[in-house]
Amino acid sequence: MVVARNLTLLRSHNIVVEVRILKTLIEPDIELIKATATFKDGSLLHVSEAEGADWREYSYHWQKSEKMIRRWDNAPHHKDLPNFPHHVHNSRNVISGEDLNLADVLAYIEMKIKD
């Protein structure tokens, strides 16, 4: 479901001008998608998401001109942060994050691009 859901979101979102699918995998026990979306302002979002029956790994890396703007992920480090393993990297530090999905990230980016 993660592949179809994310492809639909990326291909239909009004701030996305191009989608490049780098890798997909659909097996009975796992689904995986790696893709890059280009936005109207020229920034990019690198999407990496995989899920199985009782687990999910994600990383959404937003950048412009090779400079990271923000990255949301649930890699199992930063154990000292509330809401571990969910965290956010910004240009200066790492902060606690929420369990989110691609729709949440696209809504955040859309708000920031319009500002």
QUIUR-V828187 format. One record per pair of residues at least 24 apart in sequence whose ideal C-beta (glycine too) atoms are under 6 Angstrom apart, sorted by the first residue. I is the first residue (numbers start at 1). J is the second residue. Records with the same first field share a line. If there is no record, write none. Layout:
# QUIUR-V828187
I=J  J
This chain:
# QUIUR-V828187
2=31  49  51
3=31  33
6=33  102
9=102  103
10=37
13=106
15=39  40  110  113
41=113
60=105
72=97
